[in-house]
């Protein structure tokens, strides 16, 4: 699971943060913490936004990444699920894919949440991560994994 996660996860880059908004963005503190790999500070910052904030879904998206990188899998799962629940076009599909990857990183591929999420993406040809989901399913069902062998 760890090697599959490493193959599929893309850690947000500095340009990703900057493209989210300008340098004077109110999220700059959280972005700098993520850039500097100060995950506890990033987590504190992004979880501080209340649910009624206009940018709550975005904050939860970044919280999910910070928590995932800090191996706080339950927190990452909850954050990505919160994003999905808001159904914001800019973040929903990314959050759905990162939710799958969080379960994978946690070694929780037998859980219903993982199975449902991965199948939902793989079955949706219009999903931005459809091809990645199909590839992941293939690897999860492949010969080596089914026989307990390393990739």
Secondary structure, DSSP 8 states (H G I E B T S, - for coil): -HHHHHHH-----HHHHHHHS-TT-TTHHHHHHHHTT-HHHHHHHHHTS-TTSTTHHHHHHHHHHHHHHTT-HHHHHHHHHHHHHHT-HHHHHHHHHHHHHHHHHTT-TTSHHHHHHHHHHHT-TTSTTHHHHHHHHHHHTSHHHHTT---
